[in-house]
Amino acid sequence: MEQKKTPVIQEDRTEALVRILGQDIPASRNIYTGLTKIKGISWSIANAICIQLNLDKYKKIGDLDKPTISKIEKAMASIELPVFLKNRRADLDSGEHKHLLASDLDIQKEFDIKRLKKMKSYKGVRHALGQPVRGQRTRSHFRKRGASVGVRKKDEKKT
């Protein structure tokens, strides 16, 4: 006897998103894990923000109201961190220790790479060539753009 297959009906589940510092975070996440989705916020910094604002780490982000979200954004901008947790120590322009978030971090990284290319340092040259910068081997990896580095095939002689 043949069994009839019933079609599986998939529901359209649209998940609510909460926007913090230009990053969409699913509302089903905890505050602690959701904040780590923002570029420049690590687990330890997310924990420090939760402690500073006296928030329950395991509360869902979707349950937060707008004033609490704005408090979180303000706390991220002005949080006091120990120097070893900051991601921009001894900045080349100002010499001070900074902690950058989201798009500011991307822009600063881009400027750093441009500076390295302009001064033609080893790292800058490697960035310009699209090669690995930190000393990895290139014989068997990094073969994008069709150019192989370490291995060449011999041309076959036509007879």
N, C-alpha and C positions, 0 to 999 in steps of 0.2 A: 504494500500500500504506500502510495506516495503522500508525503506530508506536504501540505501547502505552506509556503514560506510567507509569513506576514511581513509586510514592508516595515522597516524601522523608521519611525518618524523622529527626525531630529528637531529639537526645539531651537529656535533662535535665541540664544542667551547673550544678551548684550550686557556686558559687565560695566558697572559704573566706574568712572575714573576720577581721581582727585588730582588736581594740578598744583604742584608745589615747585617753585623756582623753574618753571618752564618744562617740567618733567611730568608726564602722565604716570600716575601710580595706581594700580588696581585697588579698588575700595575693599577688596576681600583680604588684603595683606595687613599684617600687624604694623604698628607705627615703627617698631624697631627694624623690621625687614624692609618696609616700604621706603624708609629714608635712605637706605643704602643704594637704592636705584638711582639716586641723584649723583651725578658725577662730582667727585670730591668729598663725598660723605662715606666714611668707612664704618665698620661695625662699632668701633670704639667711639667714634664721634657721634653716631646715632644714639648710642647709649648715654653719652654725656649730655646730649640735648634732652633726652627723656628725663634724666635725673634733674637737670637744671630747671626744666619747666614743670617738674612734678607730675609727669604723665605716666600712665600705665603702659609699659612697653608692649603688652600683648593685646591692647585695645585695637580694634579695626580702624583703619584710616577712614573708611566710609562713615564711621560714627562721629567723626570730628565735625565741629561747626566752623563757620568761616572765621570768627575771631581767634579760635585756637590755631587754625592753619596760618593765619597772619602772624600769630605769636611765634610759631615754629619758624617761619621765614625770617622774622627779625632776629631770632636766636641764632639761626645759622649764619647770618651776616655779621653778628657781633659776638660770637662765642669766644670765650677765653680758653685757649688750649695750651698745653705745654709745648715747648718748641719742637720736641721730637715727633709730635703728631701733625705738625703743619707740613703742607706739601710744597711750599715755596720758601725754603730757608735761605737767608742771606741773599735776597733778591739782587741781581746785578745792577739794576737801575737805582734802587733806593738803599740797598744794604740791610733792609729790615726783614723780619720774618713775617710771612703772610700765609694765609690759607685761602686759596681760590676755589670757587665753586662753579659748576655748570659751564656756561659759555666762556666765562673769563678764563677758565683753565685751558680750554681749547685754543683760545686766541693767544694766550701766553706761550703755549707749547709751539704753536705755529711760528711765532716771532723768534723763539729760541732756535728753531730749525733753520729759519731764514738767516739768522745771525751766524750760525755755524757754517752755512753755505757761503755767505758773503766773505768770511775770513778764510775760507778754504781750508778749514781744519780737516783732519782725517775723517771725523764723524760727518762733517758737512759734505765732503766728497762722496762718502758712502750713501748718504741720504739722496744726493743728487743722482747717483747712478742706480738707485733702487736696490742696492745691495744691503746685506745685514750689517748693522752698525756695531754690534757688541761682540765681535770676534767669533761668530759661528762659522762652521765649515761651509764651503760653498760647492764642493765637488758633487755632492749628491742631492742637495736641496737648493731652494731659491732659484729654480729654473723657469721663472716666468718671463714673459716678453720674448720667448723663443731663443734667447741667447744662453748657451751653456757656457759655464766658466771653466770647469776642470777637465771635461772629457770631450774629445773630438773623435769622430769616426773617420777612418781612412777612406779616401775615395776609391771606389772599385774601378779597376782598369777595364775599359771596354775592349773586346777582342773582335 
